[in-house]
Structures are given as C-alpha cells and as structure tokens.
C-alpha cells in the first residue's frame, strides 16, 4: 500500500493555494477545493460531476467517497 501524502500548491502571486491528497497515484480534491481551483461556485462543480456520472464517463461508486461535505464558517 502506498502512503497518502498532502501536497500544497501555491500560485506564483501567492493568492491561490490548493491542498491536494495524493493516494495511489491519484490526486483527490473535494468539491470546495475544485471550486477554488477553477474560481467558481461549488454548485457549478456539483453540476459538472452529476453530468459526468449521468453520461457514464465515470462510475460514481468508484470515484465518490462516502464522507459528508463539511463547510467551515470562515
């Protein structure tokens, strides 16, 4: 089993930072992280993910973790 690593990427201007989890050669981001990366709302990311599942491009059971979305009140 490979180790899980956390990597932190920061844009050259220092304004954007994204933490990603690397596990078994796969990069994992939650919907909030994807929204931050693409400078959009989480609902837009959710819509795209649902379209990917409906089209059969990806299998939801293989790509979706069974954990709750938790949002901090920053």
Gaussian input, Z-matrix of N, CA and C with variables (Angstrom, degrees):
# hf/3-21g

backbone

0 1
 N
 C     1     B1
 C     2     B2     1     A1
 N     3     B3     2     A2     1     D1
 C     4     B4     3     A3     2     D2
 C     5     B5     4     A4     3     D3
 N     6     B6     5     A5     4     D4
 C     7     B7     6     A6     5     D5
 C     8     B8     7     A7     6     D6
 N     9     B9     8     A8     7     D7
 C    10    B10     9     A9     8     D8
 C    11    B11    10    A10     9     D9
 N    12    B12    11    A11    10    D10
 C    13    B13    12    A12    11    D11
 C    14    B14    13    A13    12    D12
 N    15    B15    14    A14    13    D13
 C    16    B16    15    A15    14    D14
 C    17    B17    16    A16    15    D15
 N    18    B18    17    A17    16    D16
 C    19    B19    18    A18    17    D17
 C    20    B20    19    A19    18    D18
 N    21    B21    20    A20    19    D19
 C    22    B22    21    A21    20    D20
 C    23    B23    22    A22    21    D21
 N    24    B24    23    A23    22    D22
 C    25    B25    24    A24    23    D23
 C    26    B26    25    A25    24    D24
 N    27    B27    26    A26    25    D25
 C    28    B28    27    A27    26    D26
 C    29    B29    28    A28    27    D27
 N    30    B30    29    A29    28    D28
 C    31    B31    30    A30    29    D29
 C    32    B32    31    A31    30    D30
 N    33    B33    32    A32    31    D31
 C    34    B34    33    A33    32    D32
 C    35    B35    34    A34    33    D33
 N    36    B36    35    A35    34    D34
 C    37    B37    36    A36    35    D35
 C    38    B38    37    A37    36    D36
 N    39    B39    38    A38    37    D37
 C    40    B40    39    A39    38    D38
 C    41    B41    40    A40    39    D39
 N    42    B42    41    A41    40    D40
 C    43    B43    42    A42    41    D41
 C    44    B44    43    A43    42    D42
 N    45    B45    44    A44    43    D43
 C    46    B46    45    A45    44    D44
 C    47    B47    46    A46    45    D45
 N    48    B48    47    A47    46    D46
 C    49    B49    48    A48    47    D47
 C    50    B50    49    A49    48    D48
 N    51    B51    50    A50    49    D49
 C    52    B52    51    A51    50    D50
 C    53    B53    52    A52    51    D51
 N    54    B54    53    A53    52    D52
 C    55    B55    54    A54    53    D53
 C    56    B56    55    A55    54    D54
 N    57    B57    56    A56    55    D55
 C    58    B58    57    A57    56    D56
 C    59    B59    58    A58    57    D57
 N    60    B60    59    A59    58    D58
 C    61    B61    60    A60    59    D59
 C    62    B62    61    A61    60    D60
 N    63    B63    62    A62    61    D61
 C    64    B64    63    A63    62    D62
 C    65    B65    64    A64    63    D63
 N    66    B66    65    A65    64    D64
 C    67    B67    66    A66    65    D65
 C    68    B68    67    A67    66    D66
 N    69    B69    68    A68    67    D67
 C    70    B70    69    A69    68    D68
 C    71    B71    70    A70    69    D69
 N    72    B72    71    A71    70    D70
 C    73    B73    72    A72    71    D71
 C    74    B74    73    A73    72    D72
 N    75    B75    74    A74    73    D73
 C    76    B76    75    A75    74    D74
 C    77    B77    76    A76    75    D75
 N    78    B78    77    A77    76    D76
 C    79    B79    78    A78    77    D77
 C    80    B80    79    A79    78    D78
 N    81    B81    80    A80    79    D79
 C    82    B82    81    A81    80    D80
 C    83    B83    82    A82    81    D81
 N    84    B84    83    A83    82    D82
 C    85    B85    84    A84    83    D83
 C    86    B86    85    A85    84    D84
 N    87    B87    86    A86    85    D85
 C    88    B88    87    A87    86    D86
 C    89    B89    88    A88    87    D87
 N    90    B90    89    A89    88    D88
 C    91    B91    90    A90    89    D89
 C    92    B92    91    A91    90    D90
 N    93    B93    92    A92    91    D91
 C    94    B94    93    A93    92    D92
 C    95    B95    94    A94    93    D93
 N    96    B96    95    A95    94    D94
 C    97    B97    96    A96    95    D95
 C    98    B98    97    A97    96    D96
 N    99    B99    98    A98    97    D97
 C   100   B100    99    A99    98    D98
 C   101   B101   100   A100    99    D99
 N   102   B102   101   A101   100   D100
 C   103   B103   102   A102   101   D101
 C   104   B104   103   A103   102   D102
 N   105   B105   104   A104   103   D103
 C   106   B106   105   A105   104   D104
 C   107   B107   106   A106   105   D105
 N   108   B108   107   A107   106   D106
 C   109   B109   108   A108   107   D107
 C   110   B110   109   A109   108   D108
 N   111   B111   110   A110   109   D109
 C   112   B112   111   A111   110   D110
 C   113   B113   112   A112   111   D111
 N   114   B114   113   A113   112   D112
 C   115   B115   114   A114   113   D113
 C   116   B116   115   A115   114   D114
 N   117   B117   116   A116   115   D115
 C   118   B118   117   A117   116   D116
 C   119   B119   118   A118   117   D117
 N   120   B120   119   A119   118   D118
 C   121   B121   120   A120   119   D119
 C   122   B122   121   A121   120   D120
 N   123   B123   122   A122   121   D121
 C   124   B124   123   A123   122   D122
 C   125   B125   124   A124   123   D123
 N   126   B126   125   A125   124   D124
 C   127   B127   126   A126   125   D125
 C   128   B128   127   A127   126   D126
 N   129   B129   128   A128   127   D127
 C   130   B130   129   A129   128   D128
 C   131   B131   130   A130   129   D129
 N   132   B132   131   A131   130   D130
 C   133   B133   132   A132   131   D131
 C   134   B134   133   A133   132   D132
 N   135   B135   134   A134   133   D133
 C   136   B136   135   A135   134   D134
 C   137   B137   136   A136   135   D135
 N   138   B138   137   A137   136   D136
 C   139   B139   138   A138   137   D137
 C   140   B140   139   A139   138   D138
 N   141   B141   140   A140   139   D139
 C   142   B142   141   A141   140   D140
 C   143   B143   142   A142   141   D141
 N   144   B144   143   A143   142   D142
 C   145   B145   144   A144   143   D143
 C   146   B146   145   A145   144   D144
 N   147   B147   146   A146   145   D145
 C   148   B148   147   A147   146   D146
 C   149   B149   148   A148   147   D147
 N   150   B150   149   A149   148   D148
 C   151   B151   150   A150   149   D149
 C   152   B152   151   A151   150   D150
 N   153   B153   152   A152   151   D151
 C   154   B154   153   A153   152   D152
 C   155   B155   154   A154   153   D153
 N   156   B156   155   A155   154   D154
 C   157   B157   156   A156   155   D155
 C   158   B158   157   A157   156   D156
 N   159   B159   158   A158   157   D157
 C   160   B160   159   A159   158   D158
 C   161   B161   160   A160   159   D159
 N   162   B162   161   A161   160   D160
 C   163   B163   162   A162   161   D161
 C   164   B164   163   A163   162   D162
 N   165   B165   164   A164   163   D163
 C   166   B166   165   A165   164   D164
 C   167   B167   166   A166   165   D165
 N   168   B168   167   A167   166   D166
 C   169   B169   168   A168   167   D167
 C   170   B170   169   A169   168   D168
 N   171   B171   170   A170   169   D169
 C   172   B172   171   A171   170   D170
 C   173   B173   172   A172   171   D171
 N   174   B174   173   A173   172   D172
 C   175   B175   174   A174   173   D173
 C   176   B176   175   A175   174   D174
 N   177   B177   176   A176   175   D175
 C   178   B178   177   A177   176   D176
 C   179   B179   178   A178   177   D177
 N   180   B180   179   A179   178   D178
 C   181   B181   180   A180   179   D179
 C   182   B182   181   A181   180   D180
 N   183   B183   182   A182   181   D181
 C   184   B184   183   A183   182   D182
 C   185   B185   184   A184   183   D183
 N   186   B186   185   A185   184   D184
 C   187   B187   186   A186   185   D185
 C   188   B188   187   A187   186   D186
 N   189   B189   188   A188   187   D187
 C   190   B190   189   A189   188   D188
 C   191   B191   190   A190   189   D189
 N   192   B192   191   A191   190   D190
 C   193   B193   192   A192   191   D191
 C   194   B194   193   A193   192   D192
 N   195   B195   194   A194   193   D193
 C   196   B196   195   A195   194   D194
 C   197   B197   196   A196   195   D195
 N   198   B198   197   A197   196   D196
 C   199   B199   198   A198   197   D197
 C   200   B200   199   A199   198   D198
 N   201   B201   200   A200   199   D199
 C   202   B202   201   A201   200   D200
 C   203   B203   202   A202   201   D201
 N   204   B204   203   A203   202   D202
 C   205   B205   204   A204   203   D203
 C   206   B206   205   A205   204   D204
 N   207   B207   206   A206   205   D205
 C   208   B208   207   A207   206   D206
 C   209   B209   208   A208   207   D207
 N   210   B210   209   A209   208   D208
 C   211   B211   210   A210   209   D209
 C   212   B212   211   A211   210   D210
 N   213   B213   212   A212   211   D211
 C   214   B214   213   A213   212   D212
 C   215   B215   214   A214   213   D213
 N   216   B216   215   A215   214   D214
 C   217   B217   216   A216   215   D215
 C   218   B218   217   A217   216   D216
 N   219   B219   218   A218   217   D217
 C   220   B220   219   A219   218   D218
 C   221   B221   220   A220   219   D219

   B1=1.4432
   B2=1.5290
   B3=1.3023
   B4=1.4552
   B5=1.5208
   B6=1.3220
   B7=1.4548
   B8=1.5256
   B9=1.3168
   B10=1.4548
   B11=1.5210
   B12=1.3213
   B13=1.4528
   B14=1.5164
   B15=1.3120
   B16=1.4563
   B17=1.5264
   B18=1.3086
   B19=1.4651
   B20=1.5177
   B21=1.3039
   B22=1.4651
   B23=1.5170
   B24=1.3323
   B25=1.4533
   B26=1.5185
   B27=1.3318
   B28=1.4587
   B29=1.5189
   B30=1.3392
   B31=1.4633
   B32=1.5265
   B33=1.3115
   B34=1.4610
   B35=1.5172
   B36=1.3380
   B37=1.4611
   B38=1.5295
   B39=1.3446
   B40=1.4478
   B41=1.5189
   B42=1.3268
   B43=1.4604
   B44=1.5280
   B45=1.3128
   B46=1.4574
   B47=1.5193
   B48=1.3213
   B49=1.4567
   B50=1.5123
   B51=1.3121
   B52=1.4563
   B53=1.5222
   B54=1.3339
   B55=1.4560
   B56=1.5207
   B57=1.3132
   B58=1.4605
   B59=1.5193
   B60=1.3181
   B61=1.4580
   B62=1.5184
   B63=1.3182
   B64=1.4609
   B65=1.5228
   B66=1.3333
   B67=1.4572
   B68=1.5188
   B69=1.3319
   B70=1.4659
   B71=1.5286
   B72=1.3138
   B73=1.4694
   B74=1.5221
   B75=1.3346
   B76=1.4594
   B77=1.5225
   B78=1.3317
   B79=1.4605
   B80=1.5184
   B81=1.3347
   B82=1.4517
   B83=1.5222
   B84=1.3318
   B85=1.4642
   B86=1.5189
   B87=1.3249
   B88=1.4604
   B89=1.5322
   B90=1.3183
   B91=1.4685
   B92=1.5165
   B93=1.3169
   B94=1.4685
   B95=1.5298
   B96=1.3250
   B97=1.4598
   B98=1.5204
   B99=1.3392
   B100=1.4701
   B101=1.5293
   B102=1.3204
   B103=1.4627
   B104=1.5277
   B105=1.3161
   B106=1.4637
   B107=1.5300
   B108=1.3193
   B109=1.4640
   B110=1.5230
   B111=1.3377
   B112=1.4598
   B113=1.5296
   B114=1.3363
   B115=1.4674
   B116=1.5255
   B117=1.3345
   B118=1.4550
   B119=1.5213
   B120=1.3133
   B121=1.4612
   B122=1.5294
   B123=1.3225
   B124=1.4626
   B125=1.5289
   B126=1.3314
   B127=1.4637
   B128=1.5306
   B129=1.3265
   B130=1.4723
   B131=1.5298
   B132=1.3181
   B133=1.4640
   B134=1.5307
   B135=1.3282
   B136=1.4626
   B137=1.5304
   B138=1.3284
   B139=1.4680
   B140=1.5266
   B141=1.3257
   B142=1.4635
   B143=1.5312
   B144=1.3235
   B145=1.4640
   B146=1.5243
   B147=1.3272
   B148=1.4665
   B149=1.5255
   B150=1.3316
   B151=1.4709
   B152=1.5265
   B153=1.3113
   B154=1.4687
   B155=1.5247
   B156=1.3377
   B157=1.4630
   B158=1.5245
   B159=1.3318
   B160=1.4695
   B161=1.5198
   B162=1.3226
   B163=1.4702
   B164=1.5238
   B165=1.3381
   B166=1.4559
   B167=1.5100
   B168=1.3443
   B169=1.4728
   B170=1.5273
   B171=1.3261
   B172=1.4576
   B173=1.5194
   B174=1.3199
   B175=1.4550
   B176=1.5251
   B177=1.3210
   B178=1.4686
   B179=1.5228
   B180=1.3162
   B181=1.4670
   B182=1.5270
   B183=1.3173
   B184=1.4658
   B185=1.5229
   B186=1.3257
   B187=1.4666
   B188=1.5159
   B189=1.3115
   B190=1.4607
   B191=1.5179
   B192=1.3372
   B193=1.4596
   B194=1.5215
   B195=1.3110
   B196=1.4629
   B197=1.5254
   B198=1.3385
   B199=1.4542
   B200=1.5121
   B201=1.3045
   B202=1.4611
   B203=1.5107
   B204=1.3303
   B205=1.4482
   B206=1.5199
   B207=1.2941
   B208=1.4610
   B209=1.5115
   B210=1.3080
   B211=1.4537
   B212=1.5004
   B213=1.3423
   B214=1.4536
   B215=1.5206
   B216=1.2963
   B217=1.4658
   B218=1.5155
   B219=1.3198
   B220=1.4809
   B221=1.4955
   A1=109.12
   A2=115.96
   A3=120.57
   A4=110.43
   A5=115.87
   A6=120.73
   A7=109.95
   A8=115.42
   A9=121.25
   A10=107.75
   A11=116.61
   A12=121.36
   A13=109.59
   A14=116.34
   A15=122.42
   A16=106.58
   A17=116.41
   A18=121.88
   A19=108.73
   A20=116.31
   A21=121.29
   A22=107.89
   A23=115.13
   A24=121.81
   A25=108.57
   A26=115.78
   A27=120.86
   A28=108.57
   A29=116.13
   A30=121.08
   A31=109.27
   A32=115.69
   A33=120.58
   A34=112.75
   A35=117.13
   A36=119.94
   A37=112.17
   A38=117.86
   A39=122.23
   A40=114.82
   A41=117.28
   A42=120.52
   A43=113.32
   A44=117.68
   A45=120.98
   A46=109.46
   A47=115.41
   A48=122.31
   A49=107.91
   A50=116.59
   A51=121.36
   A52=108.13
   A53=116.58
   A54=122.20
   A55=107.51
   A56=117.19
   A57=120.92
   A58=109.13
   A59=115.42
   A60=121.65
   A61=107.44
   A62=116.23
   A63=122.24
   A64=108.24
   A65=115.61
   A66=120.23
   A67=109.05
   A68=116.40
   A69=121.80
   A70=111.68
   A71=117.24
   A72=123.89
   A73=113.58
   A74=117.81
   A75=122.45
   A76=108.85
   A77=116.29
   A78=121.65
   A79=108.07
   A80=117.18
   A81=122.07
   A82=109.96
   A83=116.03
   A84=122.71
   A85=107.61
   A86=116.48
   A87=117.78
   A88=108.83
   A89=116.72
   A90=119.90
   A91=112.43
   A92=117.80
   A93=119.86
   A94=111.03
   A95=117.15
   A96=120.63
   A97=111.28
   A98=117.29
   A99=120.68
   A100=110.56
   A101=116.91
   A102=120.70
   A103=110.61
   A104=116.29
   A105=120.25
   A106=110.72
   A107=116.14
   A108=121.30
   A109=111.85
   A110=116.99
   A111=121.53
   A112=113.26
   A113=115.89
   A114=122.22
   A115=111.86
   A116=115.26
   A117=121.96
   A118=109.03
   A119=117.08
   A120=122.38
   A121=110.27
   A122=116.36
   A123=121.07
   A124=111.42
   A125=117.43
   A126=120.53
   A127=111.71
   A128=117.04
   A129=121.22
   A130=109.51
   A131=116.51
   A132=121.13
   A133=109.31
   A134=116.62
   A135=121.19
   A136=111.12
   A137=117.15
   A138=121.32
   A139=111.07
   A140=116.91
   A141=120.71
   A142=110.93
   A143=116.65
   A144=120.03
   A145=110.48
   A146=117.29
   A147=120.54
   A148=111.10
   A149=117.27
   A150=120.84
   A151=111.44
   A152=117.20
   A153=121.52
   A154=109.95
   A155=116.98
   A156=120.53
   A157=111.19
   A158=117.17
   A159=120.78
   A160=112.16
   A161=117.22
   A162=120.29
   A163=112.28
   A164=116.92
   A165=120.77
   A166=113.75
   A167=116.84
   A168=120.05
   A169=110.98
   A170=116.57
   A171=121.85
   A172=109.50
   A173=115.37
   A174=122.02
   A175=108.54
   A176=116.13
   A177=120.65
   A178=111.85
   A179=117.93
   A180=119.98
   A181=112.28
   A182=117.26
   A183=120.80
   A184=112.73
   A185=117.89
   A186=119.60
   A187=114.25
   A188=118.25
   A189=120.90
   A190=109.68
   A191=116.75
   A192=120.75
   A193=109.81
   A194=115.58
   A195=120.28
   A196=109.74
   A197=115.88
   A198=121.27
   A199=107.86
   A200=116.28
   A201=120.97
   A202=111.28
   A203=115.60
   A204=120.96
   A205=107.57
   A206=117.42
   A207=121.60
   A208=107.07
   A209=115.53
   A210=120.40
   A211=108.88
   A212=116.84
   A213=120.52
   A214=109.86
   A215=115.75
   A216=121.57
   A217=110.08
   A218=117.02
   A219=122.40
   A220=111.65
   D1=133.03
   D2=178.69
   D3=-79.82
   D4=154.73
   D5=176.94
   D6=-74.95
   D7=150.92
   D8=172.83
   D9=-92.31
   D10=131.91
   D11=179.98
   D12=-120.42
   D13=151.41
   D14=171.98
   D15=-110.38
   D16=125.40
   D17=177.21
   D18=-114.50
   D19=143.37
   D20=178.04
   D21=-118.81
   D22=122.13
   D23=178.91
   D24=-110.21
   D25=132.57
   D26=178.67
   D27=-125.29
   D28=132.82
   D29=178.18
   D30=-64.23
   D31=157.61
   D32=-179.03
   D33=-57.41
   D34=-34.10
   D35=-179.99
   D36=-79.71
   D37=-5.76
   D38=177.90
   D39=77.87
   D40=0.14
   D41=-175.65
   D42=-83.74
   D43=-26.04
   D44=-177.29
   D45=-118.66
   D46=126.01
   D47=175.69
   D48=-128.54
   D49=132.25
   D50=179.31
   D51=-129.54
   D52=126.54
   D53=174.07
   D54=-97.40
   D55=131.21
   D56=178.86
   D57=-126.23
   D58=152.20
   D59=176.19
   D60=-104.30
   D61=127.36
   D62=177.89
   D63=-106.19
   D64=123.40
   D65=-179.35
   D66=-144.64
   D67=120.43
   D68=178.95
   D69=52.64
   D70=49.79
   D71=178.37
   D72=63.21
   D73=22.73
   D74=178.41
   D75=-122.70
   D76=136.37
   D77=176.09
   D78=-95.20
   D79=128.11
   D80=-178.45
   D81=-114.11
   D82=127.33
   D83=173.21
   D84=-128.88
   D85=143.66
   D86=173.14
   D87=-86.22
   D88=174.66
   D89=-176.19
   D90=-61.50
   D91=-37.42
   D92=178.77
   D93=-65.52
   D94=-39.29
   D95=177.81
   D96=-66.06
   D97=-41.23
   D98=176.97
   D99=-62.71
   D100=-43.12
   D101=179.30
   D102=-61.12
   D103=-41.48
   D104=178.39
   D105=-65.05
   D106=-44.59
   D107=-179.67
   D108=-59.82
   D109=-42.07
   D110=-176.89
   D111=-97.39
   D112=8.66
   D113=176.59
   D114=51.93
   D115=55.22
   D116=179.72
   D117=-143.11
   D118=-176.52
   D119=178.53
   D120=-88.40
   D121=152.48
   D122=178.69
   D123=-60.65
   D124=-33.31
   D125=179.88
   D126=-62.46
   D127=-32.27
   D128=177.54
   D129=-68.36
   D130=-42.63
   D131=177.85
   D132=-62.58
   D133=-45.15
   D134=179.69
   D135=-58.67
   D136=-42.66
   D137=179.01
   D138=-61.15
   D139=-44.11
   D140=179.74
   D141=-65.13
   D142=-40.81
   D143=179.22
   D144=-63.65
   D145=-44.02
   D146=178.03
   D147=-60.56
   D148=-40.17
   D149=177.51
   D150=-63.72
   D151=-37.78
   D152=178.66
   D153=-64.35
   D154=-42.83
   D155=178.28
   D156=-66.63
   D157=-43.83
   D158=-179.01
   D159=-64.35
   D160=-33.53
   D161=179.81
   D162=-77.18
   D163=-13.68
   D164=-178.72
   D165=83.88
   D166=6.85
   D167=179.56
   D168=-62.33
   D169=-38.33
   D170=176.46
   D171=-131.87
   D172=153.26
   D173=176.79
   D174=-93.25
   D175=122.51
   D176=-176.01
   D177=-59.15
   D178=-39.96
   D179=-177.62
   D180=-66.35
   D181=-24.29
   D182=-179.32
   D183=-90.16
   D184=-15.04
   D185=-172.67
   D186=-124.70
   D187=1.05
   D188=-175.89
   D189=-119.93
   D190=123.33
   D191=178.21
   D192=-79.83
   D193=147.63
   D194=-179.74
   D195=-92.32
   D196=60.65
   D197=175.72
   D198=-127.51
   D199=155.08
   D200=-177.54
   D201=-77.51
   D202=148.07
   D203=171.60
   D204=-78.77
   D205=120.75
   D206=-179.57
   D207=-117.31
   D208=130.37
   D209=-178.97
   D210=-119.05
   D211=130.44
   D212=179.18
   D213=-81.50
   D214=155.59
   D215=179.03
   D216=-97.92
   D217=63.95
   D218=-178.61
   D219=-69.84

